[in-house]
Amino acid sequence: MSFDSSRRGFFKQLGLAAGALGLSRIPGVNMIGDAEAAAGDEAPAVFILNLVGGYNALFPSADSFLGTGAFGVASTNVRRIGTSDLYVDKTTLGTLATTTLQKMASIGVNHGISAHPTARSALMLDGDKSRLIALSRSLPSTAAIKCVVVGPDMPDGNHRAVGDTSLQQVRDLATTIAALGGATAGTAPDRAIAADGIAAAEAMSSRVLTKNPTSGKSLIEGYPAASSQLRQATVALDYPGLAAAYGVTGAGTLPTDIRNERMQIMGAELMIRAGANVVNANSRGWDSHGDNNGDEVRTKMTAEGITAALKVFTDRTLAMTNRNVVTAIIGDFSRSLPGSNHQANMTATVIGKHVKLGTTGRVNADVGLPTGSPGIQQFWAYLGAVLGSSGAPFGTNPHALVLP
């Protein structure tokens, strides 16, 4: 499928790079007059950090390995949260604020899958339906872009739009801020004129796009998202303030390209403040074969700034009085013993205002979950429960770790 190059050039000049033509980015940063109140007194939103390759159970079920010392677990590097039955890795999750840890649960996901592609697809897709989009549609939001991936990697599978909800990708915060109206180049066209131009391009391309629904997916979903965003009110932004909070610095000019996990997590806050209700980030390199003492994954959590950025994110989002922001850390599966290979289950970490402290994801010394433990659909039902989603899109939540 081909498009007129001059038309493509016109859209690039708008500074709106997104989906296909760069039309998907919105944001809002540490903002004055952001979109927080748009969906009610406690607008729900979730940030899902996906550690692609696996999420070692030493993080959310640390006490499981005290008896054997597997994954380098010892009494000195385990932290019990209060008097609960939840124990976490002291050097990583254990460094989060005490108030954050009191809002944490480990949720078992007994999916029975030990192959990467199958596990990743199953976690994100229910057949041909996107779980991310289904969750987004069950949550209130007036934002033009509700369901977002921040960073260079999309989740596995084909996440097709449903109604006006599509999965949009943000790779650079500069274009996002521009689309929100936080910064505009002197040569950029009037927002209303640009929105009309995008809508006209959508109409002109409709016949070709209808014939090419797969190759034209990003355009089909990007056109309406972009024009809708440009028709919304602009948002006042303070990007330097947000960058300072996350320790993002630059020589002269602050970086805006989402180049690492710290930028992804900062971008997640920006998107949530802009009104997105589901934000996903995918971190690569967690297929940690041979990591018998857990040093590889502990180092990756700390050296790449993930733990530090999560602390900033959870401190700031849990303090929002008019939002219910939930953070979830997942991965393909836990790592098995011996050898830190593929275990056919996963224990997720969930943090949020309505999360009850505890665990349904404590594994045994062989990294197994109890027989009959809930699976993937029930995990998403739990996320829906702590977010207050409508319509129970994933069925009944079996995890009794929800606060009123």
VOTIBA-529984 format. One record per residue (C-alpha): residue number from 0; residue in three letters; x, y, z. Coordinates in nm, 2 decimals, padded with zeros to 4 digits. Layout:
// VOTIBA-529984
+------+--------+--------+--------+--------+
: ropa : drenba :      X :      Y :      Z :
+------+--------+--------+--------+--------+
:  NUM :    ALA :      X :      Y :      Z :
...
+------+--------+--------+--------+--------+
This chain:
// VOTIBA-529984
+------+--------+--------+--------+--------+
: ropa : drenba :      X :      Y :      Z :
+------+--------+--------+--------+--------+
:    0 :    MET :  00.00 :  00.00 :  00.00 :
:    1 :    SER :  00.14 :  00.34 : -00.09 :
:    2 :    PHE :  00.05 :  00.70 :  00.01 :
:    3 :    ASP :  00.13 :  01.03 : -00.15 :
:    4 :    SER :  00.47 :  01.14 : -00.03 :
:    5 :    SER :  00.38 :  01.51 : -00.01 :
:    6 :    ARG :  00.08 :  01.43 :  00.21 :
:    7 :    ARG :  00.31 :  01.23 :  00.44 :
:    8 :    GLY :  00.56 :  01.51 :  00.45 :
:    9 :    PHE :  00.28 :  01.75 :  00.55 :
:   10 :    PHE :  00.19 :  01.54 :  00.85 :
:   11 :    LYS :  00.55 :  01.50 :  00.96 :
:   12 :    GLN :  00.58 :  01.88 :  00.96 :
:   13 :    LEU :  00.29 :  01.90 :  01.21 :
:   14 :    GLY :  00.52 :  01.74 :  01.47 :
:   15 :    LEU :  00.26 :  01.47 :  01.53 :
:   16 :    ALA :  00.45 :  01.15 :  01.47 :
:   17 :    ALA :  00.24 :  00.86 :  01.58 :
:   18 :    GLY :  00.10 :  00.52 :  01.48 :
:   19 :    ALA :  00.16 :  00.53 :  01.11 :
:   20 :    LEU :  00.22 :  00.90 :  01.04 :
:   21 :    GLY :  00.32 :  00.99 :  01.39 :
:   22 :    LEU : -00.03 :  01.07 :  01.50 :
:   23 :    SER : -00.06 :  00.90 :  01.84 :
:   24 :    ARG :  00.12 :  01.10 :  02.10 :
:   25 :    ILE : -00.06 :  01.29 :  02.37 :
:   26 :    PRO :  00.08 :  01.36 :  02.72 :
:   27 :    GLY :  00.08 :  01.59 :  03.01 :
:   28 :    VAL :  00.34 :  01.64 :  03.26 :
:   29 :    ASN :  00.35 :  01.75 :  03.62 :
:   30 :    MET :  00.09 :  01.98 :  03.49 :
:   31 :    ILE : -00.11 :  02.28 :  03.58 :
:   32 :    GLY : -00.47 :  02.21 :  03.47 :
:   33 :    ASP : -00.40 :  01.85 :  03.35 :
:   34 :    ALA : -00.67 :  01.60 :  03.26 :
:   35 :    GLU : -00.68 :  01.44 :  03.61 :
:   36 :    ALA : -01.03 :  01.55 :  03.70 :
:   37 :    ALA : -01.19 :  01.46 :  03.36 :
:   38 :    ALA : -01.32 :  01.12 :  03.47 :
:   39 :    GLY : -01.44 :  01.20 :  03.82 :
:   40 :    ASP : -01.31 :  01.23 :  04.17 :
:   41 :    GLU : -01.09 :  00.93 :  04.15 :
:   42 :    ALA : -01.02 :  00.86 :  03.78 :
:   43 :    PRO : -00.87 :  00.51 :  03.74 :
:   44 :    ALA : -00.56 :  00.44 :  03.55 :
:   45 :    VAL : -00.31 :  00.15 :  03.54 :
:   46 :    PHE :  00.06 :  00.13 :  03.45 :
:   47 :    ILE :  00.17 : -00.22 :  03.34 :
:   48 :    LEU :  00.54 : -00.27 :  03.34 :
:   49 :    ASN :  00.61 : -00.59 :  03.14 :
:   50 :    LEU :  00.95 : -00.75 :  03.20 :
:   51 :    VAL :  00.97 : -00.94 :  02.87 :
:   52 :    GLY :  01.14 : -01.27 :  02.93 :
:   53 :    GLY :  01.03 : -01.34 :  03.28 :
:   54 :    TYR :  00.97 : -01.19 :  03.63 :
:   55 :    ASN :  01.17 : -01.39 :  03.88 :
:   56 :    ALA :  00.96 : -01.49 :  04.19 :
:   57 :    LEU :  01.25 : -01.38 :  04.41 :
:   58 :    PHE :  01.10 : -01.03 :  04.38 :
:   59 :    PRO :  00.74 : -01.08 :  04.48 :
:   60 :    SER :  00.77 : -01.41 :  04.68 :
:   61 :    ALA :  01.11 : -01.38 :  04.84 :
:   62 :    ASP :  01.05 : -01.59 :  05.15 :
:   63 :    SER :  00.99 : -01.90 :  04.93 :
:   64 :    PHE :  01.36 : -01.95 :  04.89 :
:   65 :    LEU :  01.49 : -01.88 :  05.24 :
:   66 :    GLY :  01.52 : -02.25 :  05.32 :
:   67 :    THR :  01.73 : -02.33 :  05.02 :
:   68 :    GLY :  01.91 : -02.01 :  04.93 :
:   69 :    ALA :  01.79 : -02.04 :  04.57 :
:   70 :    PHE :  01.84 : -01.72 :  04.36 :
:   71 :    GLY :  02.07 : -01.60 :  04.63 :
:   72 :    VAL :  01.79 : -01.54 :  04.88 :
:   73 :    ALA :  01.90 : -01.50 :  05.24 :
:   74 :    SER :  01.75 : -01.35 :  05.56 :
:   75 :    THR :  01.96 : -01.03 :  05.50 :
:   76 :    ASN :  01.81 : -00.96 :  05.16 :
:   77 :    VAL :  01.44 : -01.03 :  05.23 :
:   78 :    ARG :  01.19 : -00.77 :  05.36 :
:   79 :    ARG :  00.86 : -00.87 :  05.52 :
:   80 :    ILE :  00.59 : -00.60 :  05.48 :
:   81 :    GLY :  00.46 : -00.52 :  05.82 :
:   82 :    THR :  00.31 : -00.83 :  05.98 :
:   83 :    SER :  00.16 : -00.96 :  05.66 :
:   84 :    ASP :  00.25 : -01.28 :  05.47 :
:   85 :    LEU :  00.41 : -01.08 :  05.19 :
:   86 :    TYR :  00.78 : -01.08 :  05.16 :
:   87 :    VAL :  00.98 : -00.90 :  04.88 :
:   88 :    ASP :  01.34 : -00.87 :  04.77 :
:   89 :    LYS :  01.49 : -00.61 :  05.01 :
:   90 :    THR :  01.73 : -00.46 :  04.76 :
:   91 :    THR :  01.47 : -00.38 :  04.49 :
:   92 :    LEU :  01.10 : -00.38 :  04.57 :
:   93 :    GLY :  01.19 : -00.34 :  04.94 :
:   94 :    THR :  01.33 :  00.00 :  04.88 :
:   95 :    LEU :  00.99 :  00.15 :  04.78 :
:   96 :    ALA :  00.83 :  00.38 :  05.04 :
:   97 :    THR :  00.67 :  00.21 :  05.34 :
:   98 :    THR :  00.34 :  00.37 :  05.25 :
:   99 :    THR :  00.37 :  00.22 :  04.90 :
:  100 :    LEU :  00.46 : -00.13 :  05.03 :
:  101 :    GLN :  00.14 : -00.12 :  05.25 :
:  102 :    LYS : -00.05 : -00.09 :  04.92 :
:  103 :    MET :  00.11 : -00.39 :  04.75 :
:  104 :    ALA :  00.00 : -00.74 :  04.67 :
:  105 :    SER :  00.16 : -01.04 :  04.50 :
:  106 :    ILE : -00.10 : -01.20 :  04.26 :
:  107 :    GLY : -00.05 : -01.56 :  04.14 :
:  108 :    VAL : -00.11 : -01.63 :  03.77 :
:  109 :    ASN : -00.11 : -02.01 :  03.71 :
:  110 :    HIS : -00.12 : -02.00 :  03.33 :
:  111 :    GLY :  00.06 : -02.33 :  03.27 :
:  112 :    ILE :  00.27 : -02.19 :  02.98 :
:  113 :    SER :  00.65 : -02.22 :  02.96 :
:  114 :    ALA :  00.71 : -02.09 :  02.60 :
:  115 :    HIS :  00.79 : -01.72 :  02.55 :
:  116 :    PRO :  00.57 : -01.63 :  02.25 :
:  117 :    THR :  00.27 : -01.83 :  02.38 :
:  118 :    ALA :  00.29 : -01.68 :  02.73 :
:  119 :    ARG :  00.33 : -01.32 :  02.61 :
:  120 :    SER :  00.04 : -01.35 :  02.37 :
:  121 :    ALA : -00.18 : -01.52 :  02.63 :
:  122 :    LEU : -00.11 : -01.25 :  02.89 :
:  123 :    MET : -00.21 : -00.97 :  02.65 :
:  124 :    LEU : -00.47 : -01.12 :  02.42 :
:  125 :    ASP : -00.79 : -01.32 :  02.48 :
:  126 :    GLY : -00.81 : -01.49 :  02.14 :
:  127 :    ASP : -00.81 : -01.20 :  01.90 :
:  128 :    LYS : -00.92 : -00.94 :  02.16 :
:  129 :    SER : -00.67 : -00.71 :  02.33 :
:  130 :    ARG : -00.69 : -00.73 :  02.71 :
:  131 :    LEU : -00.53 : -00.38 :  02.72 :
:  132 :    ILE : -00.81 : -00.23 :  02.51 :
:  133 :    ALA : -01.08 : -00.42 :  02.69 :
:  134 :    LEU : -00.96 : -00.29 :  03.03 :
:  135 :    SER : -00.93 :  00.06 :  02.89 :
:  136 :    ARG : -01.29 :  00.05 :  02.76 :
:  137 :    SER : -01.42 : -00.05 :  03.10 :
:  138 :    LEU : -01.26 :  00.26 :  03.27 :
:  139 :    PRO : -01.38 :  00.62 :  03.23 :
:  140 :    SER : -01.17 :  00.87 :  03.04 :
:  141 :    THR : -01.25 :  01.17 :  02.82 :
:  142 :    ALA : -00.90 :  01.16 :  02.66 :
:  143 :    ALA : -00.86 :  01.13 :  02.29 :
:  144 :    ILE : -00.60 :  00.86 :  02.35 :
:  145 :    LYS : -00.69 :  00.62 :  02.64 :
:  146 :    CYS : -00.47 :  00.32 :  02.58 :
:  147 :    VAL : -00.10 :  00.37 :  02.53 :
:  148 :    VAL :  00.24 :  00.19 :  02.50 :
:  149 :    VAL :  00.54 :  00.40 :  02.60 :
:  150 :    GLY :  00.87 :  00.31 :  02.44 :
:  151 :    PRO :  01.01 :  00.13 :  02.13 :
:  152 :    ASP :  00.85 : -00.21 :  02.18 :
:  153 :    MET :  00.48 : -00.30 :  02.13 :
:  154 :    PRO :  00.33 : -00.59 :  02.32 :
:  155 :    ASP :  00.30 : -00.92 :  02.14 :
:  156 :    GLY :  00.00 : -00.97 :  01.92 :
:  157 :    ASN : -00.23 : -00.76 :  01.70 :
:  158 :    HIS : -00.42 : -00.52 :  01.92 :
:  159 :    ARG : -00.71 : -00.41 :  01.71 :
:  160 :    ALA : -00.91 : -00.10 :  01.80 :
:  161 :    VAL : -01.26 : -00.14 :  01.94 :
:  162 :    GLY : -01.48 :  00.16 :  01.89 :
:  163 :    ASP : -01.29 :  00.47 :  01.96 :
:  164 :    THR : -01.03 :  00.29 :  02.17 :
:  165 :    SER : -00.70 :  00.20 :  02.00 :
:  166 :    LEU : -00.36 :  00.11 :  02.13 :
:  167 :    GLN : -00.13 :  00.40 :  02.04 :
:  168 :    GLN :  00.25 :  00.41 :  02.08 :
:  169 :    VAL :  00.46 :  00.69 :  02.22 :
:  170 :    ARG :  00.83 :  00.69 :  02.13 :
:  171 :    ASP :  00.92 :  01.05 :  02.19 :
:  172 :    LEU :  00.76 :  01.28 :  02.44 :
:  173 :    ALA :  00.84 :  01.60 :  02.24 :
:  174 :    THR :  00.57 :  01.51 :  01.98 :
:  175 :    THR :  00.34 :  01.41 :  02.26 :
:  176 :    ILE :  00.38 :  01.74 :  02.43 :
:  177 :    ALA :  00.33 :  01.93 :  02.10 :
:  178 :    ALA :  00.01 :  01.74 :  02.03 :
:  179 :    LEU : -00.12 :  01.84 :  02.37 :
:  180 :    GLY : -00.04 :  02.20 :  02.30 :
:  181 :    GLY :  00.24 :  02.22 :  02.56 :
:  182 :    ALA :  00.49 :  02.33 :  02.30 :
:  183 :    THR :  00.44 :  02.44 :  01.94 :
:  184 :    ALA :  00.69 :  02.53 :  01.67 :
:  185 :    GLY :  00.64 :  02.86 :  01.50 :
:  186 :    THR :  00.58 :  02.69 :  01.17 :
:  187 :    ALA :  00.32 :  02.45 :  01.30 :
:  188 :    PRO : -00.03 :  02.50 :  01.16 :
:  189 :    ASP : -00.33 :  02.61 :  01.37 :
:  190 :    ARG : -00.46 :  02.31 :  01.57 :
:  191 :    ALA : -00.81 :  02.32 :  01.43 :
:  192 :    ILE : -00.67 :  02.35 :  01.07 :
:  193 :    ALA : -00.44 :  02.06 :  01.13 :
:  194 :    ALA : -00.72 :  01.85 :  01.27 :
:  195 :    ASP : -00.93 :  01.93 :  00.96 :
:  196 :    GLY : -00.64 :  01.83 :  00.74 :
:  197 :    ILE : -00.60 :  01.50 :  00.92 :
:  198 :    ALA : -00.97 :  01.43 :  00.89 :
:  199 :    ALA : -00.96 :  01.51 :  00.52 :
:  200 :    ALA : -00.66 :  01.28 :  00.47 :
:  201 :    GLU : -00.86 :  01.01 :  00.65 :
:  202 :    ALA : -01.15 :  01.06 :  00.42 :
:  203 :    MET : -00.93 :  01.06 :  00.11 :
:  204 :    SER : -00.76 :  00.74 :  00.22 :
:  205 :    SER : -01.07 :  00.56 :  00.34 :
:  206 :    ARG : -01.12 :  00.35 :  00.02 :
:  207 :    VAL : -00.76 :  00.22 :  00.01 :
:  208 :    LEU : -00.75 :  00.16 :  00.39 :
:  209 :    THR : -01.08 : -00.03 :  00.38 :
:  210 :    LYS : -00.92 : -00.27 :  00.13 :
:  211 :    ASN : -00.60 : -00.30 :  00.34 :
:  212 :    PRO : -00.71 : -00.34 :  00.70 :
:  213 :    THR : -00.39 : -00.51 :  00.81 :
:  214 :    SER : -00.12 : -00.30 :  00.64 :
:  215 :    GLY : -00.32 :  00.01 :  00.70 :
:  216 :    LYS : -00.40 : -00.06 :  01.07 :
:  217 :    SER : -00.18 :  00.22 :  01.21 :
:  218 :    LEU : -00.33 :  00.48 :  00.98 :
:  219 :    ILE : -00.69 :  00.36 :  01.04 :
:  220 :    GLU : -00.64 :  00.39 :  01.41 :
:  221 :    GLY : -00.40 :  00.69 :  01.41 :
:  222 :    TYR : -00.60 :  00.93 :  01.20 :
:  223 :    PRO : -00.90 :  00.96 :  01.43 :
:  224 :    ALA : -00.69 :  00.96 :  01.74 :
:  225 :    ALA : -00.47 :  01.25 :  01.61 :
:  226 :    SER : -00.76 :  01.46 :  01.49 :
:  227 :    SER : -00.95 :  01.41 :  01.81 :
:  228 :    GLN : -00.65 :  01.51 :  02.02 :
:  229 :    LEU : -00.60 :  01.83 :  01.83 :
:  230 :    ARG : -00.96 :  01.92 :  01.89 :
:  231 :    GLN : -00.93 :  01.89 :  02.26 :
:  232 :    ALA : -00.83 :  02.18 :  02.49 :
:  233 :    THR : -00.45 :  02.23 :  02.53 :
:  234 :    VAL : -00.27 :  02.14 :  02.85 :
:  235 :    ALA : -00.01 :  02.35 :  03.03 :
:  236 :    LEU :  00.30 :  02.15 :  03.09 :
:  237 :    ASP :  00.62 :  02.16 :  03.30 :
:  238 :    TYR :  00.85 :  01.90 :  03.14 :
:  239 :    PRO :  01.16 :  02.03 :  03.32 :
:  240 :    GLY :  00.98 :  01.97 :  03.65 :
:  241 :    LEU :  00.88 :  01.62 :  03.56 :
:  242 :    ALA :  01.23 :  01.54 :  03.43 :
:  243 :    ALA :  01.39 :  01.67 :  03.75 :
:  244 :    ALA :  01.16 :  01.45 :  03.96 :
:  245 :    TYR :  01.28 :  01.14 :  03.77 :
:  246 :    GLY :  01.65 :  01.24 :  03.75 :
:  247 :    VAL :  01.64 :  01.28 :  03.38 :
:  248 :    THR :  01.91 :  01.52 :  03.27 :
:  249 :    GLY :  02.07 :  01.64 :  02.95 :
:  250 :    ALA :  02.35 :  01.86 :  02.82 :
:  251 :    GLY :  02.16 :  02.18 :  02.74 :
:  252 :    THR :  01.85 :  02.01 :  02.61 :
:  253 :    LEU :  01.65 :  01.76 :  02.81 :
:  254 :    PRO :  01.61 :  01.43 :  02.62 :
:  255 :    THR :  01.25 :  01.34 :  02.52 :
:  256 :    ASP :  01.31 :  01.02 :  02.32 :
:  257 :    ILE :  01.20 :  00.72 :  02.53 :
:  258 :    ARG :  01.54 :  00.55 :  02.54 :
:  259 :    ASN :  01.53 :  00.35 :  02.86 :
:  260 :    GLU :  01.31 :  00.22 :  03.14 :
:  261 :    ARG :  01.34 :  00.54 :  03.34 :
:  262 :    MET :  01.20 :  00.74 :  03.05 :
:  263 :    GLN :  00.93 :  00.48 :  03.00 :
:  264 :    ILE :  00.81 :  00.51 :  03.36 :
:  265 :    MET :  00.83 :  00.89 :  03.35 :
:  266 :    GLY :  00.64 :  00.88 :  03.02 :
:  267 :    ALA :  00.37 :  00.66 :  03.19 :
:  268 :    GLU :  00.31 :  00.93 :  03.45 :
:  269 :    LEU :  00.29 :  01.19 :  03.17 :
:  270 :    MET :  00.03 :  00.99 :  02.98 :
:  271 :    ILE : -00.18 :  00.92 :  03.29 :
:  272 :    ARG : -00.19 :  01.29 :  03.37 :
:  273 :    ALA : -00.30 :  01.35 :  03.01 :
:  274 :    GLY : -00.60 :  01.13 :  03.07 :
:  275 :    ALA : -00.48 :  00.78 :  02.95 :
:  276 :    ASN : -00.63 :  00.50 :  03.16 :
:  277 :    VAL : -00.41 :  00.21 :  03.05 :
:  278 :    VAL : -00.04 :  00.25 :  02.99 :
:  279 :    ASN :  00.20 : -00.03 :  02.91 :
:  280 :    ALA :  00.58 : -00.04 :  02.89 :
:  281 :    ASN :  00.79 : -00.33 :  02.77 :
:  282 :    SER :  01.14 : -00.38 :  02.91 :
:  283 :    ARG :  01.35 : -00.63 :  02.73 :
:  284 :    GLY :  01.63 : -00.87 :  02.84 :
:  285 :    TRP :  01.47 : -01.06 :  03.13 :
:  286 :    ASP :  01.52 : -01.42 :  02.99 :
:  287 :    SER :  01.78 : -01.48 :  03.26 :
:  288 :    HIS :  01.90 : -01.84 :  03.20 :
:  289 :    GLY :  02.17 : -01.95 :  03.44 :
:  290 :    ASP :  02.11 : -01.67 :  03.68 :
:  291 :    ASN :  02.12 : -01.91 :  03.98 :
:  292 :    ASN :  02.20 : -01.65 :  04.24 :
:  293 :    GLY :  01.97 : -01.38 :  04.11 :
:  294 :    ASP :  02.24 : -01.13 :  04.07 :
:  295 :    GLU :  02.16 : -01.06 :  03.70 :
:  296 :    VAL :  01.80 : -00.96 :  03.76 :
:  297 :    ARG :  01.87 : -00.78 :  04.08 :
:  298 :    THR :  02.14 : -00.57 :  03.90 :
:  299 :    LYS :  01.92 : -00.51 :  03.61 :
:  300 :    MET :  01.64 : -00.37 :  03.84 :
:  301 :    THR :  01.88 : -00.13 :  04.00 :
:  302 :    ALA :  02.15 : -00.05 :  03.75 :
:  303 :    GLU :  01.90 :  00.05 :  03.48 :
:  304 :    GLY :  01.71 :  00.28 :  03.72 :
:  305 :    ILE :  01.39 :  00.07 :  03.73 :
:  306 :    THR :  01.36 :  00.05 :  04.10 :
:  307 :    ALA :  01.44 :  00.42 :  04.15 :
:  308 :    ALA :  01.20 :  00.53 :  03.88 :
:  309 :    LEU :  00.92 :  00.31 :  04.03 :
:  310 :    LYS :  00.97 :  00.47 :  04.36 :
:  311 :    VAL :  00.92 :  00.82 :  04.21 :
:  312 :    PHE :  00.62 :  00.70 :  04.01 :
:  313 :    THR :  00.44 :  00.53 :  04.30 :
:  314 :    ASP :  00.52 :  00.81 :  04.54 :
:  315 :    ARG :  00.37 :  01.06 :  04.31 :
:  316 :    THR :  00.08 :  00.87 :  04.17 :
:  317 :    LEU : -00.04 :  00.73 :  04.51 :
:  318 :    ALA : -00.04 :  01.09 :  04.63 :
:  319 :    MET : -00.28 :  01.20 :  04.36 :
:  320 :    THR : -00.61 :  01.29 :  04.54 :
:  321 :    ASN : -00.82 :  01.27 :  04.23 :
:  322 :    ARG : -00.68 :  00.95 :  04.07 :
:  323 :    ASN : -00.67 :  00.59 :  04.15 :
:  324 :    VAL : -00.34 :  00.48 :  03.98 :
:  325 :    VAL : -00.25 :  00.11 :  03.99 :
:  326 :    THR :  00.10 : -00.02 :  03.91 :
:  327 :    ALA :  00.14 : -00.38 :  03.79 :
:  328 :    ILE :  00.47 : -00.56 :  03.72 :
:  329 :    ILE :  00.44 : -00.87 :  03.52 :
:  330 :    GLY :  00.66 : -01.10 :  03.30 :
:  331 :    ASP :  00.62 : -01.40 :  03.07 :
:  332 :    PHE :  00.66 : -01.64 :  03.37 :
:  333 :    SER :  00.87 : -01.70 :  03.68 :
:  334 :    ARG :  01.22 : -01.85 :  03.65 :
:  335 :    SER :  01.24 : -02.22 :  03.73 :
:  336 :    LEU :  01.48 : -02.42 :  03.94 :
:  337 :    PRO :  01.75 : -02.53 :  03.89 :
:  338 :    GLY :  01.90 : -02.30 :  03.62 :
:  339 :    SER :  01.66 : -02.00 :  03.62 :
:  340 :    ASN :  01.48 : -02.14 :  03.32 :
:  341 :    HIS :  01.11 : -02.13 :  03.22 :
:  342 :    GLN :  00.85 : -02.19 :  03.50 :
:  343 :    ALA :  00.49 : -02.24 :  03.39 :
:  344 :    ASN :  00.34 : -01.98 :  03.61 :
:  345 :    MET :  00.39 : -01.61 :  03.71 :
:  346 :    THR :  00.36 : -01.40 :  04.02 :
:  347 :    ALA :  00.27 : -01.04 :  03.95 :
:  348 :    THR :  00.33 : -00.73 :  04.18 :
:  349 :    VAL :  00.03 : -00.49 :  04.20 :
:  350 :    ILE :  00.03 : -00.16 :  04.39 :
:  351 :    GLY : -00.26 :  00.08 :  04.43 :
:  352 :    LYS : -00.49 :  00.27 :  04.66 :
:  353 :    HIS : -00.74 : -00.01 :  04.67 :
:  354 :    VAL : -00.49 : -00.30 :  04.69 :
:  355 :    LYS : -00.51 : -00.50 :  05.01 :
:  356 :    LEU : -00.17 : -00.60 :  05.14 :
:  357 :    GLY : -00.10 : -00.97 :  05.10 :
:  358 :    THR : -00.03 : -01.24 :  04.85 :
:  359 :    THR : -00.20 : -01.51 :  04.64 :
:  360 :    GLY :  00.12 : -01.56 :  04.45 :
:  361 :    ARG :  00.35 : -01.72 :  04.71 :
:  362 :    VAL :  00.53 : -02.00 :  04.53 :
:  363 :    ASN :  00.69 : -02.31 :  04.69 :
:  364 :    ALA :  01.06 : -02.39 :  04.70 :
:  365 :    ASP :  01.03 : -02.53 :  04.35 :
:  366 :    VAL :  00.86 : -02.21 :  04.22 :
:  367 :    GLY :  00.52 : -02.38 :  04.19 :
:  368 :    LEU :  00.18 : -02.22 :  04.27 :
:  369 :    PRO : -00.09 : -02.43 :  04.45 :
:  370 :    THR : -00.29 : -02.65 :  04.22 :
:  371 :    GLY : -00.61 : -02.48 :  04.10 :
:  372 :    SER : -00.46 : -02.13 :  04.15 :
:  373 :    PRO : -00.63 : -01.86 :  03.92 :
:  374 :    GLY : -00.50 : -01.79 :  03.58 :
:  375 :    ILE : -00.46 : -01.50 :  03.33 :
:  376 :    GLN : -00.82 : -01.40 :  03.30 :
:  377 :    GLN : -00.86 : -01.39 :  03.67 :
:  378 :    PHE : -00.55 : -01.17 :  03.70 :
:  379 :    TRP : -00.71 : -00.91 :  03.47 :
:  380 :    ALA : -01.03 : -00.94 :  03.67 :
:  381 :    TYR : -00.83 : -00.85 :  03.98 :
:  382 :    LEU : -00.68 : -00.54 :  03.80 :
:  383 :    GLY : -01.04 : -00.45 :  03.70 :
:  384 :    ALA : -01.15 : -00.48 :  04.07 :
:  385 :    VAL : -00.88 : -00.26 :  04.22 :
:  386 :    LEU : -00.95 :  00.00 :  03.94 :
:  387 :    GLY : -01.32 : -00.01 :  03.98 :
:  388 :    SER : -01.39 : -00.11 :  03.62 :
:  389 :    SER : -01.75 : -00.13 :  03.50 :
:  390 :    GLY : -01.91 : -00.43 :  03.34 :
:  391 :    ALA : -01.67 : -00.70 :  03.47 :
:  392 :    PRO : -01.50 : -00.75 :  03.13 :
:  393 :    PHE : -01.28 : -01.03 :  03.26 :
:  394 :    GLY : -01.54 : -01.20 :  03.48 :
:  395 :    THR : -01.54 : -01.25 :  03.86 :
:  396 :    ASN : -01.22 : -01.16 :  04.06 :
:  397 :    PRO : -01.12 : -01.45 :  04.28 :
:  398 :    HIS : -00.83 : -01.26 :  04.45 :
:  399 :    ALA : -00.97 : -01.13 :  04.78 :
:  400 :    LEU : -00.70 : -00.86 :  04.81 :
:  401 :    VAL : -00.92 : -00.55 :  04.73 :
:  402 :    LEU : -00.99 : -00.26 :  04.97 :
:  403 :    PRO : -01.32 : -00.07 :  04.95 :
+------+--------+--------+--------+--------+
